Amino acid sequence: MLFDLESFRTLIHTLPYSFLLPLFGAIVGGEGIIIFFSTLAAAGVLPFWVVVSGSYAGTMLADSFWFWFGGHF
């Protein structure tokens, strides 16, 4: 296996703001990154509610920005 689960767990727990990963992942990467973080939550690497709330907030921010951008330009 290229990456094992323990290396992801170590990486995520060493980051000081790991709860922001789903937020920025949803803004930048979209649904593909949300599925990746959901898989990590199912494996117990990230807390479930961190992934759900961060993904929701990131998706709402990105969609609101594009709605505003389309209305003004």
Protein Blocks (a to p, Z undefined) as FASTA:
>chain_A
ZZdfklmmmmmmmpmblmlmmmmmmmmnommlmmmmmmmmmnomacfklmmmmmmmmmmm
mmmmmmmmmmmZZ
